[in-house]
Amino acid sequence: MHAFLLTLLVIDCLALIVVVLLQSGKSAGLSGAISGGAEQLFGKQKARGLDAVLQKATLVLGVLFFVLTIAVSYFQL
């Protein structure tokens, strides 16, 4: 059981790293520094499409990471 949970934990860690790296930053480059306030003022909604899916996947994988970590530590005995 411990080896199975540890394998799931490693897969979850790798998936979490990939999902976080695929997300775009809040201000991408110099254009984000110049027009950063304008995007918030005019309500440009960036959390649509792929960004929304990646954000939800990050949340799910993060929760799964904590659950698997607790389970691995519990079954380590």
Chimera marker file (.cmm) of the C-alpha trace (Angstrom):
<marker_set name="trace">
<marker id="1" x="0.000" y="0.000" z="0.000" r="1" g="1" b="0" radius="0.5"/>
<marker id="2" x="2.865" y="2.339" z="0.851" r="1" g="1" b="0" radius="0.5"/>
<marker id="3" x="4.580" y="1.794" z="-2.508" r="1" g="1" b="0" radius="0.5"/>
<marker id="4" x="1.330" y="2.392" z="-4.413" r="1" g="1" b="0" radius="0.5"/>
<marker id="5" x="0.618" y="5.641" z="-2.570" r="1" g="1" b="0" radius="0.5"/>
<marker id="6" x="4.210" y="6.768" z="-3.021" r="1" g="1" b="0" radius="0.5"/>
<marker id="7" x="3.957" y="6.139" z="-6.768" r="1" g="1" b="0" radius="0.5"/>
<marker id="8" x="0.729" y="8.160" z="-6.923" r="1" g="1" b="0" radius="0.5"/>
<marker id="9" x="2.427" y="10.935" z="-4.963" r="1" g="1" b="0" radius="0.5"/>
<marker id="10" x="5.342" y="11.130" z="-7.409" r="1" g="1" b="0" radius="0.5"/>
<marker id="11" x="2.963" y="11.223" z="-10.391" r="1" g="1" b="0" radius="0.5"/>
<marker id="12" x="0.917" y="13.939" z="-8.677" r="1" g="1" b="0" radius="0.5"/>
<marker id="13" x="4.045" y="15.977" z="-7.955" r="1" g="1" b="0" radius="0.5"/>
<marker id="14" x="5.161" y="15.829" z="-11.575" r="1" g="1" b="0" radius="0.5"/>
<marker id="15" x="1.689" y="16.743" z="-12.835" r="1" g="1" b="0" radius="0.5"/>
<marker id="16" x="1.506" y="19.653" z="-10.393" r="1" g="1" b="0" radius="0.5"/>
<marker id="17" x="4.867" y="20.979" z="-11.581" r="1" g="1" b="0" radius="0.5"/>
<marker id="18" x="3.782" y="20.766" z="-15.224" r="1" g="1" b="0" radius="0.5"/>
<marker id="19" x="0.437" y="22.476" z="-14.593" r="1" g="1" b="0" radius="0.5"/>
<marker id="20" x="2.037" y="25.326" z="-12.657" r="1" g="1" b="0" radius="0.5"/>
<marker id="21" x="4.679" y="25.871" z="-15.329" r="1" g="1" b="0" radius="0.5"/>
<marker id="22" x="2.035" y="25.960" z="-18.075" r="1" g="1" b="0" radius="0.5"/>
<marker id="23" x="0.166" y="28.822" z="-16.436" r="1" g="1" b="0" radius="0.5"/>
<marker id="24" x="0.805" y="32.315" z="-17.711" r="1" g="1" b="0" radius="0.5"/>
<marker id="25" x="2.114" y="34.962" z="-15.364" r="1" g="1" b="0" radius="0.5"/>
<marker id="26" x="0.106" y="37.872" z="-14.013" r="1" g="1" b="0" radius="0.5"/>
<marker id="27" x="2.119" y="40.366" z="-16.029" r="1" g="1" b="0" radius="0.5"/>
<marker id="28" x="3.859" y="38.855" z="-19.007" r="1" g="1" b="0" radius="0.5"/>
<marker id="29" x="6.977" y="40.862" z="-19.785" r="1" g="1" b="0" radius="0.5"/>
<marker id="30" x="7.321" y="44.593" z="-20.309" r="1" g="1" b="0" radius="0.5"/>
<marker id="31" x="3.854" y="45.000" z="-21.826" r="1" g="1" b="0" radius="0.5"/>
<marker id="32" x="2.352" y="43.746" z="-18.577" r="1" g="1" b="0" radius="0.5"/>
<marker id="33" x="4.313" y="46.338" z="-16.612" r="1" g="1" b="0" radius="0.5"/>
<marker id="34" x="3.098" y="49.156" z="-18.839" r="1" g="1" b="0" radius="0.5"/>
<marker id="35" x="-0.541" y="48.143" z="-19.249" r="1" g="1" b="0" radius="0.5"/>
<marker id="36" x="-1.000" y="46.274" z="-15.992" r="1" g="1" b="0" radius="0.5"/>
<marker id="37" x="-3.258" y="48.868" z="-14.422" r="1" g="1" b="0" radius="0.5"/>
<marker id="38" x="-5.286" y="49.290" z="-17.594" r="1" g="1" b="0" radius="0.5"/>
<marker id="39" x="-6.116" y="45.584" z="-17.705" r="1" g="1" b="0" radius="0.5"/>
<marker id="40" x="-7.582" y="45.728" z="-14.229" r="1" g="1" b="0" radius="0.5"/>
<marker id="41" x="-9.388" y="48.994" z="-14.917" r="1" g="1" b="0" radius="0.5"/>
<marker id="42" x="-11.132" y="47.875" z="-18.084" r="1" g="1" b="0" radius="0.5"/>
<marker id="43" x="-11.847" y="44.394" z="-16.772" r="1" g="1" b="0" radius="0.5"/>
<marker id="44" x="-9.933" y="42.207" z="-19.156" r="1" g="1" b="0" radius="0.5"/>
<marker id="45" x="-10.847" y="38.736" z="-17.978" r="1" g="1" b="0" radius="0.5"/>
<marker id="46" x="-7.846" y="36.542" z="-18.461" r="1" g="1" b="0" radius="0.5"/>
<marker id="47" x="-9.236" y="33.603" z="-16.500" r="1" g="1" b="0" radius="0.5"/>
<marker id="48" x="-11.074" y="32.066" z="-19.445" r="1" g="1" b="0" radius="0.5"/>
<marker id="49" x="-10.392" y="28.991" z="-21.465" r="1" g="1" b="0" radius="0.5"/>
<marker id="50" x="-7.112" y="27.273" z="-20.828" r="1" g="1" b="0" radius="0.5"/>
<marker id="51" x="-6.132" y="29.512" z="-17.899" r="1" g="1" b="0" radius="0.5"/>
<marker id="52" x="-9.311" y="28.592" z="-16.018" r="1" g="1" b="0" radius="0.5"/>
<marker id="53" x="-8.764" y="24.887" z="-16.638" r="1" g="1" b="0" radius="0.5"/>
<marker id="54" x="-5.150" y="25.100" z="-15.476" r="1" g="1" b="0" radius="0.5"/>
<marker id="55" x="-6.191" y="27.014" z="-12.361" r="1" g="1" b="0" radius="0.5"/>
<marker id="56" x="-8.764" y="24.362" z="-11.431" r="1" g="1" b="0" radius="0.5"/>
<marker id="57" x="-6.294" y="21.564" z="-12.180" r="1" g="1" b="0" radius="0.5"/>
<marker id="58" x="-3.749" y="23.242" z="-9.891" r="1" g="1" b="0" radius="0.5"/>
<marker id="59" x="-6.292" y="23.354" z="-7.091" r="1" g="1" b="0" radius="0.5"/>
<marker id="60" x="-7.264" y="19.691" z="-7.512" r="1" g="1" b="0" radius="0.5"/>
<marker id="61" x="-3.666" y="18.488" z="-7.780" r="1" g="1" b="0" radius="0.5"/>
<marker id="62" x="-2.662" y="20.570" z="-4.750" r="1" g="1" b="0" radius="0.5"/>
<marker id="63" x="-5.398" y="19.075" z="-2.590" r="1" g="1" b="0" radius="0.5"/>
<marker id="64" x="-4.544" y="15.602" z="-3.867" r="1" g="1" b="0" radius="0.5"/>
<marker id="65" x="-0.888" y="16.240" z="-2.999" r="1" g="1" b="0" radius="0.5"/>
<marker id="66" x="-1.728" y="17.000" z="0.628" r="1" g="1" b="0" radius="0.5"/>
<marker id="67" x="-4.073" y="14.031" z="0.943" r="1" g="1" b="0" radius="0.5"/>
<marker id="68" x="-1.525" y="11.648" z="-0.549" r="1" g="1" b="0" radius="0.5"/>
<marker id="69" x="1.256" y="13.048" z="1.638" r="1" g="1" b="0" radius="0.5"/>
<marker id="70" x="-0.797" y="12.451" z="4.774" r="1" g="1" b="0" radius="0.5"/>
<marker id="71" x="-1.752" y="8.956" z="3.575" r="1" g="1" b="0" radius="0.5"/>
<marker id="72" x="1.880" y="8.047" z="2.801" r="1" g="1" b="0" radius="0.5"/>
<marker id="73" x="2.994" y="9.197" z="6.237" r="1" g="1" b="0" radius="0.5"/>
<marker id="74" x="0.144" y="7.263" z="7.871" r="1" g="1" b="0" radius="0.5"/>
<marker id="75" x="0.857" y="3.996" z="6.030" r="1" g="1" b="0" radius="0.5"/>
<marker id="76" x="4.618" y="4.275" z="6.425" r="1" g="1" b="0" radius="0.5"/>
<marker id="77" x="4.494" y="2.288" z="9.635" r="1" g="1" b="0" radius="0.5"/>
<link id1="1" id2="2" r="1" g="1" b="0" radius="0.2"/>
<link id1="2" id2="3" r="1" g="1" b="0" radius="0.2"/>
<link id1="3" id2="4" r="1" g="1" b="0" radius="0.2"/>
<link id1="4" id2="5" r="1" g="1" b="0" radius="0.2"/>
<link id1="5" id2="6" r="1" g="1" b="0" radius="0.2"/>
<link id1="6" id2="7" r="1" g="1" b="0" radius="0.2"/>
<link id1="7" id2="8" r="1" g="1" b="0" radius="0.2"/>
<link id1="8" id2="9" r="1" g="1" b="0" radius="0.2"/>
<link id1="9" id2="10" r="1" g="1" b="0" radius="0.2"/>
<link id1="10" id2="11" r="1" g="1" b="0" radius="0.2"/>
<link id1="11" id2="12" r="1" g="1" b="0" radius="0.2"/>
<link id1="12" id2="13" r="1" g="1" b="0" radius="0.2"/>
<link id1="13" id2="14" r="1" g="1" b="0" radius="0.2"/>
<link id1="14" id2="15" r="1" g="1" b="0" radius="0.2"/>
<link id1="15" id2="16" r="1" g="1" b="0" radius="0.2"/>
<link id1="16" id2="17" r="1" g="1" b="0" radius="0.2"/>
<link id1="17" id2="18" r="1" g="1" b="0" radius="0.2"/>
<link id1="18" id2="19" r="1" g="1" b="0" radius="0.2"/>
<link id1="19" id2="20" r="1" g="1" b="0" radius="0.2"/>
<link id1="20" id2="21" r="1" g="1" b="0" radius="0.2"/>
<link id1="21" id2="22" r="1" g="1" b="0" radius="0.2"/>
<link id1="22" id2="23" r="1" g="1" b="0" radius="0.2"/>
<link id1="23" id2="24" r="1" g="1" b="0" radius="0.2"/>
<link id1="24" id2="25" r="1" g="1" b="0" radius="0.2"/>
<link id1="25" id2="26" r="1" g="1" b="0" radius="0.2"/>
<link id1="26" id2="27" r="1" g="1" b="0" radius="0.2"/>
<link id1="27" id2="28" r="1" g="1" b="0" radius="0.2"/>
<link id1="28" id2="29" r="1" g="1" b="0" radius="0.2"/>
<link id1="29" id2="30" r="1" g="1" b="0" radius="0.2"/>
<link id1="30" id2="31" r="1" g="1" b="0" radius="0.2"/>
<link id1="31" id2="32" r="1" g="1" b="0" radius="0.2"/>
<link id1="32" id2="33" r="1" g="1" b="0" radius="0.2"/>
<link id1="33" id2="34" r="1" g="1" b="0" radius="0.2"/>
<link id1="34" id2="35" r="1" g="1" b="0" radius="0.2"/>
<link id1="35" id2="36" r="1" g="1" b="0" radius="0.2"/>
<link id1="36" id2="37" r="1" g="1" b="0" radius="0.2"/>
<link id1="37" id2="38" r="1" g="1" b="0" radius="0.2"/>
<link id1="38" id2="39" r="1" g="1" b="0" radius="0.2"/>
<link id1="39" id2="40" r="1" g="1" b="0" radius="0.2"/>
<link id1="40" id2="41" r="1" g="1" b="0" radius="0.2"/>
<link id1="41" id2="42" r="1" g="1" b="0" radius="0.2"/>
<link id1="42" id2="43" r="1" g="1" b="0" radius="0.2"/>
<link id1="43" id2="44" r="1" g="1" b="0" radius="0.2"/>
<link id1="44" id2="45" r="1" g="1" b="0" radius="0.2"/>
<link id1="45" id2="46" r="1" g="1" b="0" radius="0.2"/>
<link id1="46" id2="47" r="1" g="1" b="0" radius="0.2"/>
<link id1="47" id2="48" r="1" g="1" b="0" radius="0.2"/>
<link id1="48" id2="49" r="1" g="1" b="0" radius="0.2"/>
<link id1="49" id2="50" r="1" g="1" b="0" radius="0.2"/>
<link id1="50" id2="51" r="1" g="1" b="0" radius="0.2"/>
<link id1="51" id2="52" r="1" g="1" b="0" radius="0.2"/>
<link id1="52" id2="53" r="1" g="1" b="0" radius="0.2"/>
<link id1="53" id2="54" r="1" g="1" b="0" radius="0.2"/>
<link id1="54" id2="55" r="1" g="1" b="0" radius="0.2"/>
<link id1="55" id2="56" r="1" g="1" b="0" radius="0.2"/>
<link id1="56" id2="57" r="1" g="1" b="0" radius="0.2"/>
<link id1="57" id2="58" r="1" g="1" b="0" radius="0.2"/>
<link id1="58" id2="59" r="1" g="1" b="0" radius="0.2"/>
<link id1="59" id2="60" r="1" g="1" b="0" radius="0.2"/>
<link id1="60" id2="61" r="1" g="1" b="0" radius="0.2"/>
<link id1="61" id2="62" r="1" g="1" b="0" radius="0.2"/>
<link id1="62" id2="63" r="1" g="1" b="0" radius="0.2"/>
<link id1="63" id2="64" r="1" g="1" b="0" radius="0.2"/>
<link id1="64" id2="65" r="1" g="1" b="0" radius="0.2"/>
<link id1="65" id2="66" r="1" g="1" b="0" radius="0.2"/>
<link id1="66" id2="67" r="1" g="1" b="0" radius="0.2"/>
<link id1="67" id2="68" r="1" g="1" b="0" radius="0.2"/>
<link id1="68" id2="69" r="1" g="1" b="0" radius="0.2"/>
<link id1="69" id2="70" r="1" g="1" b="0" radius="0.2"/>
<link id1="70" id2="71" r="1" g="1" b="0" radius="0.2"/>
<link id1="71" id2="72" r="1" g="1" b="0" radius="0.2"/>
<link id1="72" id2="73" r="1" g="1" b="0" radius="0.2"/>
<link id1="73" id2="74" r="1" g="1" b="0" radius="0.2"/>
<link id1="74" id2="75" r="1" g="1" b="0" radius="0.2"/>
<link id1="75" id2="76" r="1" g="1" b="0" radius="0.2"/>
<link id1="76" id2="77" r="1" g="1" b="0" radius="0.2"/>
</marker_set>
